[in-house]
Amino acid sequence: MTEREKRFKKLKTVAMVMLLLFLTSNAFSSVQEPPSPGGVPPPPGLPIDFGISGLIASGIALGVYHLRKKRED
């Protein structure tokens, strides 16, 4: 790789990082209107949906799988 190619690669990397920083800073700095004071608040004690319980069940299943596999070896 020549010196010119190295400089171009470094310049391209710096340009991509600057572009990424510019785009994300604009996305996070956008002004949002505050929520209106009216409306119904959500009820207290919302139930756990299947996503969390499924994640816990799959974690337990993976742990049992690894323990059985370790015991076999």
Biopython code that builds the backbone (N, CA, C, O; Angstrom):
import numpy as np
from Bio.PDB.StructureBuilder import StructureBuilder

atoms = [
    (1, "MET", "N", (0.864, -1.174, 0.000)),
    (1, "MET", "CA", (0.000, 0.000, 0.000)),
    (1, "MET", "C", (0.910, 1.236, 0.000)),
    (1, "MET", "O", (1.802, 1.364, 0.839)),
    (2, "THR", "N", (0.673, 2.121, -0.934)),
    (2, "THR", "CA", (1.510, 3.310, -1.034)),
    (2, "THR", "C", (1.109, 4.334, 0.011)),
    (2, "THR", "O", (0.074, 4.222, 0.668)),
    (3, "GLU", "N", (1.959, 5.326, 0.138)),
    (3, "GLU", "CA", (1.703, 6.399, 1.119)),
    (3, "GLU", "C", (0.433, 7.165, 0.766)),
    (3, "GLU", "O", (-0.318, 7.577, 1.650)),
    (4, "ARG", "N", (0.201, 7.350, -0.519)),
    (4, "ARG", "CA", (-0.993, 8.073, -0.965)),
    (4, "ARG", "C", (-2.266, 7.298, -0.619)),
    (4, "ARG", "O", (-3.258, 7.888, -0.192)),
    (5, "GLU", "N", (-2.235, 5.985, -0.802)),
    (5, "GLU", "CA", (-3.393, 5.165, -0.462)),
    (5, "GLU", "C", (-3.658, 5.182, 1.039)),
    (5, "GLU", "O", (-4.813, 5.195, 1.463)),
    (6, "LYS", "N", (-2.602, 5.182, 1.841)),
    (6, "LYS", "CA", (-2.755, 5.238, 3.300)),
    (6, "LYS", "C", (-3.405, 6.551, 3.724)),
    (6, "LYS", "O", (-4.301, 6.566, 4.569)),
    (7, "ARG", "N", (-2.941, 7.667, 3.122)),
    (7, "ARG", "CA", (-3.515, 8.968, 3.458)),
    (7, "ARG", "C", (-4.969, 9.054, 3.041)),
    (7, "ARG", "O", (-5.789, 9.614, 3.768)),
    (8, "PHE", "N", (-5.305, 8.500, 1.864)),
    (8, "PHE", "CA", (-6.681, 8.519, 1.389)),
    (8, "PHE", "C", (-7.586, 7.692, 2.301)),
    (8, "PHE", "O", (-8.711, 8.098, 2.593)),
    (9, "LYS", "N", (-7.104, 6.543, 2.750)),
    (9, "LYS", "CA", (-7.885, 5.697, 3.646)),
    (9, "LYS", "C", (-8.123, 6.407, 4.977)),
    (9, "LYS", "O", (-9.219, 6.346, 5.534)),
    (10, "LYS", "N", (-7.090, 7.078, 5.480)),
    (10, "LYS", "CA", (-7.224, 7.808, 6.736)),
    (10, "LYS", "C", (-8.190, 8.980, 6.574)),
    (10, "LYS", "O", (-9.010, 9.234, 7.456)),
    (11, "LEU", "N", (-8.098, 9.686, 5.460)),
    (11, "LEU", "CA", (-8.989, 10.805, 5.186)),
    (11, "LEU", "C", (-10.433, 10.328, 5.051)),
    (11, "LEU", "O", (-11.358, 10.981, 5.534)),
    (12, "LYS", "N", (-10.615, 9.192, 4.396)),
    (12, "LYS", "CA", (-11.954, 8.629, 4.229)),
    (12, "LYS", "C", (-12.544, 8.234, 5.584)),
    (12, "LYS", "O", (-13.732, 8.447, 5.831)),
    (13, "THR", "N", (-11.727, 7.665, 6.451)),
    (13, "THR", "CA", (-12.194, 7.285, 7.786)),
    (13, "THR", "C", (-12.579, 8.511, 8.592)),
    (13, "THR", "O", (-13.623, 8.517, 9.244)),
    (14, "VAL", "N", (-11.764, 9.538, 8.560)),
    (14, "VAL", "CA", (-12.052, 10.770, 9.297)),
    (14, "VAL", "C", (-13.321, 11.420, 8.751)),
    (14, "VAL", "O", (-14.137, 11.924, 9.524)),
    (15, "ALA", "N", (-13.495, 11.414, 7.440)),
    (15, "ALA", "CA", (-14.691, 12.006, 6.844)),
    (15, "ALA", "C", (-15.943, 11.241, 7.258)),
    (15, "ALA", "O", (-16.972, 11.857, 7.536)),
    (16, "MET", "N", (-15.878, 9.921, 7.304)),
    (16, "MET", "CA", (-17.028, 9.124, 7.709)),
    (16, "MET", "C", (-17.388, 9.376, 9.178)),
    (16, "MET", "O", (-18.566, 9.465, 9.522)),
    (17, "VAL", "N", (-16.380, 9.490, 10.035)),
    (17, "VAL", "CA", (-16.633, 9.769, 11.448)),
    (17, "VAL", "C", (-17.253, 11.151, 11.612)),
    (17, "VAL", "O", (-18.194, 11.315, 12.388)),
    (18, "MET", "N", (-16.750, 12.129, 10.907)),
    (18, "MET", "CA", (-17.298, 13.490, 10.996)),
    (18, "MET", "C", (-18.740, 13.512, 10.493)),
    (18, "MET", "O", (-19.594, 14.166, 11.093)),
    (19, "LEU", "N", (-19.015, 12.814, 9.413)),
    (19, "LEU", "CA", (-20.371, 12.748, 8.877)),
    (19, "LEU", "C", (-21.315, 12.079, 9.874)),
    (19, "LEU", "O", (-22.437, 12.540, 10.084)),
    (20, "LEU", "N", (-20.857, 11.003, 10.477)),
    (20, "LEU", "CA", (-21.672, 10.306, 11.468)),
    (20, "LEU", "C", (-21.958, 11.206, 12.666)),
    (20, "LEU", "O", (-23.095, 11.267, 13.133)),
    (21, "LEU", "N", (-20.950, 11.900, 13.163)),
    (21, "LEU", "CA", (-21.148, 12.811, 14.288)),
    (21, "LEU", "C", (-22.098, 13.947, 13.920)),
    (21, "LEU", "O", (-22.941, 14.337, 14.728)),
    (22, "PHE", "N", (-21.969, 14.473, 12.718)),
    (22, "PHE", "CA", (-22.837, 15.556, 12.277)),
    (22, "PHE", "C", (-24.292, 15.099, 12.196)),
    (22, "PHE", "O", (-25.195, 15.804, 12.645)),
    (23, "LEU", "N", (-24.514, 13.920, 11.623)),
    (23, "LEU", "CA", (-25.880, 13.429, 11.474)),
    (23, "LEU", "C", (-26.520, 13.100, 12.819)),
    (23, "LEU", "O", (-27.696, 13.396, 13.032)),
    (24, "THR", "N", (-25.766, 12.498, 13.720)),
    (24, "THR", "CA", (-26.351, 12.154, 15.016)),
    (24, "THR", "C", (-26.572, 13.388, 15.871)),
    (24, "THR", "O", (-27.538, 13.433, 16.633)),
    (25, "SER", "N", (-25.714, 14.389, 15.771)),
    (25, "SER", "CA", (-25.927, 15.595, 16.567)),
    (25, "SER", "C", (-27.171, 16.337, 16.093)),
    (25, "SER", "O", (-27.877, 16.927, 16.911)),
    (26, "ASN", "N", (-27.457, 16.323, 14.800)),
    (26, "ASN", "CA", (-28.678, 16.957, 14.303)),
    (26, "ASN", "C", (-29.915, 16.190, 14.736)),
    (26, "ASN", "O", (-30.951, 16.794, 15.012)),
    (27, "ALA", "N", (-29.822, 14.885, 14.798)),
    (27, "ALA", "CA", (-30.980, 14.085, 15.192)),
    (27, "ALA", "C", (-31.326, 14.293, 16.657)),
    (27, "ALA", "O", (-32.504, 14.327, 17.014)),
    (28, "PHE", "N", (-30.324, 14.432, 17.506)),
    (28, "PHE", "CA", (-30.581, 14.574, 18.929)),
    (28, "PHE", "C", (-30.859, 16.013, 19.343)),
    (28, "PHE", "O", (-31.386, 16.250, 20.430)),
    (29, "SER", "N", (-30.523, 16.949, 18.516)),
    (29, "SER", "CA", (-30.737, 18.336, 18.893)),
    (29, "SER", "C", (-32.045, 18.905, 18.345)),
    (29, "SER", "O", (-32.309, 20.098, 18.494)),
    (30, "SER", "N", (-32.859, 18.069, 17.717)),
    (30, "SER", "CA", (-34.115, 18.577, 17.184)),
    (30, "SER", "C", (-35.048, 18.965, 18.332)),
    (30, "SER", "O", (-35.080, 18.307, 19.372)),
    (31, "VAL", "N", (-35.787, 20.020, 18.128)),
    (31, "VAL", "CA", (-36.666, 20.547, 19.168)),
    (31, "VAL", "C", (-37.983, 19.792, 19.120)),
    (31, "VAL", "O", (-38.579, 19.618, 18.057)),
    (32, "GLN", "N", (-38.424, 19.347, 20.285)),
    (32, "GLN", "CA", (-39.693, 18.645, 20.364)),
    (32, "GLN", "C", (-40.641, 19.447, 21.229)),
    (32, "GLN", "O", (-40.239, 20.087, 22.201)),
    (33, "GLU", "N", (-41.900, 19.398, 20.857)),
    (33, "GLU", "CA", (-42.899, 20.103, 21.649)),
    (33, "GLU", "C", (-43.169, 19.323, 22.927)),
    (33, "GLU", "O", (-43.194, 18.092, 22.902)),
    (34, "PRO", "N", (-43.371, 20.013, 24.036)),
    (34, "PRO", "CA", (-43.682, 19.299, 25.273)),
    (34, "PRO", "C", (-45.056, 18.631, 25.163)),
    (34, "PRO", "O", (-45.924, 19.114, 24.437)),
    (35, "PRO", "N", (-45.249, 17.541, 25.869)),
    (35, "PRO", "CA", (-46.539, 16.858, 25.777)),
    (35, "PRO", "C", (-47.648, 17.704, 26.388)),
    (35, "PRO", "O", (-47.424, 18.472, 27.324)),
    (36, "SER", "N", (-48.830, 17.551, 25.847)),
    (36, "SER", "CA", (-49.955, 18.323, 26.364)),
    (36, "SER", "C", (-50.329, 17.796, 27.758)),
    (36, "SER", "O", (-50.193, 16.602, 28.025)),
    (37, "PRO", "N", (-50.797, 18.680, 28.640)),
    (37, "PRO", "CA", (-51.097, 18.251, 29.999)),
    (37, "PRO", "C", (-52.305, 17.324, 30.087)),
    (37, "PRO", "O", (-52.442, 16.601, 31.074)),
    (38, "GLY", "N", (-53.167, 17.324, 29.106)),
    (38, "GLY", "CA", (-54.349, 16.458, 29.128)),
    (38, "GLY", "C", (-53.999, 15.037, 28.774)),
    (38, "GLY", "O", (-52.858, 14.740, 28.420)),
    (39, "GLY", "N", (-54.957, 14.171, 28.864)),
    (39, "GLY", "CA", (-54.738, 12.776, 28.510)),
    (39, "GLY", "C", (-54.850, 11.890, 29.732)),
    (39, "GLY", "O", (-54.803, 12.357, 30.870)),
    (40, "VAL", "N", (-54.998, 10.617, 29.476)),
    (40, "VAL", "CA", (-55.165, 9.653, 30.554)),
    (40, "VAL", "C", (-53.827, 8.972, 30.814)),
    (40, "VAL", "O", (-53.214, 8.444, 29.886)),
    (41, "PRO", "N", (-53.367, 8.977, 32.065)),
    (41, "PRO", "CA", (-52.103, 8.277, 32.361)),
    (41, "PRO", "C", (-52.311, 6.769, 32.321)),
    (41, "PRO", "O", (-53.429, 6.295, 32.523)),
    (42, "PRO", "N", (-51.253, 6.010, 32.064)),
    (42, "PRO", "CA", (-51.399, 4.560, 32.021)),
    (42, "PRO", "C", (-51.724, 4.022, 33.415)),
    (42, "PRO", "O", (-51.333, 4.620, 34.418)),
    (43, "PRO", "N", (-52.433, 2.904, 33.481)),
    (43, "PRO", "CA", (-52.778, 2.351, 34.792)),
    (43, "PRO", "C", (-51.530, 1.848, 35.514)),
    (43, "PRO", "O", (-50.579, 1.413, 34.865)),
    (44, "PRO", "N", (-51.519, 1.899, 36.837)),
    (44, "PRO", "CA", (-50.348, 1.422, 37.585)),
    (44, "PRO", "C", (-50.237, -0.095, 37.523)),
    (44, "PRO", "O", (-51.236, -0.799, 37.370)),
    (45, "GLY", "N", (-49.037, -0.576, 37.639)),
    (45, "GLY", "CA", (-48.817, -2.019, 37.660)),
    (45, "GLY", "C", (-49.116, -2.709, 36.356)),
    (45, "GLY", "O", (-49.854, -3.694, 36.334)),
    (46, "LEU", "N", (-48.559, -2.216, 35.264)),
    (46, "LEU", "CA", (-48.777, -2.859, 33.967)),
    (46, "LEU", "C", (-48.209, -4.275, 33.988)),
    (46, "LEU", "O", (-47.145, -4.485, 34.570)),
    (47, "PRO", "N", (-48.872, -5.250, 33.380)),
    (47, "PRO", "CA", (-48.387, -6.637, 33.407)),
    (47, "PRO", "C", (-47.137, -6.803, 32.539)),
    (47, "PRO", "O", (-46.898, -6.035, 31.606)),
    (48, "ILE", "N", (-46.366, -7.806, 32.868)),
    (48, "ILE", "CA", (-45.181, -8.126, 32.073)),
    (48, "ILE", "C", (-45.659, -8.827, 30.802)),
    (48, "ILE", "O", (-46.414, -9.798, 30.869)),
    (49, "ASP", "N", (-45.223, -8.339, 29.662)),
    (49, "ASP", "CA", (-45.644, -8.953, 28.407)),
    (49, "ASP", "C", (-44.788, -10.191, 28.116)),
    (49, "ASP", "O", (-43.865, -10.511, 28.865)),
    (50, "PHE", "N", (-45.107, -10.873, 27.027)),
    (50, "PHE", "CA", (-44.410, -12.110, 26.703)),
    (50, "PHE", "C", (-42.944, -11.875, 26.369)),
    (50, "PHE", "O", (-42.132, -12.787, 26.521)),
    (51, "GLY", "N", (-42.584, -10.685, 25.920)),
    (51, "GLY", "CA", (-41.201, -10.432, 25.538)),
    (51, "GLY", "C", (-40.244, -10.663, 26.685)),
    (51, "GLY", "O", (-39.213, -11.313, 26.512)),
    (52, "ILE", "N", (-40.568, -10.142, 27.851)),
    (52, "ILE", "CA", (-39.677, -10.291, 28.999)),
    (52, "ILE", "C", (-39.736, -11.717, 29.536)),
    (52, "ILE", "O", (-38.700, -12.309, 29.836)),
    (53, "SER", "N", (-40.930, -12.267, 29.657)),
    (53, "SER", "CA", (-41.033, -13.634, 30.176)),
    (53, "SER", "C", (-40.412, -14.632, 29.199)),
    (53, "SER", "O", (-39.821, -15.625, 29.624)),
    (54, "GLY", "N", (-40.537, -14.382, 27.908)),
    (54, "GLY", "CA", (-39.883, -15.239, 26.911)),
    (54, "GLY", "C", (-38.374, -15.151, 26.996)),
    (54, "GLY", "O", (-37.679, -16.153, 26.828)),
    (55, "LEU", "N", (-37.865, -13.958, 27.258)),
    (55, "LEU", "CA", (-36.423, -13.773, 27.412)),
    (55, "LEU", "C", (-35.915, -14.529, 28.634)),
    (55, "LEU", "O", (-34.871, -15.178, 28.571)),
    (56, "ILE", "N", (-36.637, -14.452, 29.737)),
    (56, "ILE", "CA", (-36.239, -15.172, 30.945)),
    (56, "ILE", "C", (-36.286, -16.677, 30.707)),
    (56, "ILE", "O", (-35.365, -17.392, 31.100)),
    (57, "ALA", "N", (-37.351, -17.169, 30.066)),
    (57, "ALA", "CA", (-37.471, -18.601, 29.793)),
    (57, "ALA", "C", (-36.363, -19.094, 28.869)),
    (57, "ALA", "O", (-35.816, -20.176, 29.085)),
    (58, "SER", "N", (-36.029, -18.323, 27.855)),
    (58, "SER", "CA", (-34.962, -18.748, 26.945)),
    (58, "SER", "C", (-33.609, -18.719, 27.648)),
    (58, "SER", "O", (-32.749, -19.551, 27.359)),
    (59, "GLY", "N", (-33.408, -17.781, 28.561)),
    (59, "GLY", "CA", (-32.165, -17.751, 29.343)),
    (59, "GLY", "C", (-32.036, -18.967, 30.231)),
    (59, "GLY", "O", (-30.955, -19.546, 30.340)),
    (60, "ILE", "N", (-33.140, -19.367, 30.878)),
    (60, "ILE", "CA", (-33.120, -20.565, 31.722)),
    (60, "ILE", "C", (-32.862, -21.803, 30.865)),
    (60, "ILE", "O", (-32.070, -22.666, 31.244)),
    (61, "ALA", "N", (-33.523, -21.892, 29.718)),
    (61, "ALA", "CA", (-33.325, -23.036, 28.837)),
    (61, "ALA", "C", (-31.878, -23.114, 28.351)),
    (61, "ALA", "O", (-31.314, -24.206, 28.276)),
    (62, "LEU", "N", (-31.280, -21.991, 28.025)),
    (62, "LEU", "CA", (-29.891, -21.983, 27.577)),
    (62, "LEU", "C", (-28.958, -22.414, 28.706)),
    (62, "LEU", "O", (-27.992, -23.140, 28.472)),
    (63, "GLY", "N", (-29.246, -21.967, 29.932)),
    (63, "GLY", "CA", (-28.432, -22.383, 31.071)),
    (63, "GLY", "C", (-28.519, -23.874, 31.316)),
    (63, "GLY", "O", (-27.502, -24.518, 31.575)),
    (64, "VAL", "N", (-29.729, -24.441, 31.238)),
    (64, "VAL", "CA", (-29.900, -25.885, 31.411)),
    (64, "VAL", "C", (-29.167, -26.637, 30.315)),
    (64, "VAL", "O", (-28.535, -27.658, 30.588)),
    (65, "TYR", "N", (-29.236, -26.160, 29.090)),
    (65, "TYR", "CA", (-28.547, -26.795, 27.965)),
    (65, "TYR", "C", (-27.043, -26.839, 28.218)),
    (65, "TYR", "O", (-26.409, -27.878, 28.030)),
    (66, "HIS", "N", (-26.473, -25.711, 28.645)),
    (66, "HIS", "CA", (-25.022, -25.667, 28.879)),
    (66, "HIS", "C", (-24.630, -26.553, 30.054)),
    (66, "HIS", "O", (-23.579, -27.192, 30.011)),
    (67, "LEU", "N", (-25.442, -26.605, 31.094)),
    (67, "LEU", "CA", (-25.123, -27.464, 32.236)),
    (67, "LEU", "C", (-25.167, -28.933, 31.831)),
    (67, "LEU", "O", (-24.294, -29.701, 32.236)),
    (68, "ARG", "N", (-26.160, -29.346, 31.043)),
    (68, "ARG", "CA", (-26.233, -30.731, 30.587)),
    (68, "ARG", "C", (-25.067, -31.090, 29.674)),
    (68, "ARG", "O", (-24.503, -32.180, 29.770)),
    (69, "LYS", "N", (-24.713, -30.161, 28.789)),
    (69, "LYS", "CA", (-23.610, -30.411, 27.869)),
    (69, "LYS", "C", (-22.287, -30.523, 28.644)),
    (69, "LYS", "O", (-21.432, -31.341, 28.306)),
    (70, "LYS", "N", (-22.131, -29.705, 29.671)),
    (70, "LYS", "CA", (-20.911, -29.740, 30.474)),
    (70, "LYS", "C", (-20.847, -31.045, 31.265)),
    (70, "LYS", "O", (-19.768, -31.614, 31.431)),
    (71, "ARG", "N", (-21.982, -31.521, 31.750)),
    (71, "ARG", "CA", (-22.026, -32.755, 32.522)),
    (71, "ARG", "C", (-21.691, -33.961, 31.638)),
    (71, "ARG", "O", (-21.075, -34.913, 32.119)),
    (72, "GLU", "N", (-22.079, -33.945, 30.365)),
    (72, "GLU", "CA", (-21.804, -35.039, 29.455)),
    (72, "GLU", "C", (-20.321, -35.146, 29.129)),
    (72, "GLU", "O", (-19.811, -36.245, 28.910)),
    (73, "ASP", "N", (-19.628, -34.019, 29.095)),
    (73, "ASP", "CA", (-18.192, -34.030, 28.745)),
    (73, "ASP", "C", (-17.378, -34.455, 29.886)),
    (73, "ASP", "O", (-16.154, -34.525, 29.779)),
]
sb = StructureBuilder()
sb.init_structure("model")
sb.init_model(0)
sb.init_chain("A")
sb.init_seg("    ")
for serial, (resi, resn, name, xyz) in enumerate(atoms, 1):
    if name == "N":
        sb.init_residue(resn, " ", resi, " ")
    sb.init_atom(name, np.array(xyz, "f"), 0.0, 1.0, " ", f" {name:<3s}", serial, name[0])
structure = sb.get_structure()
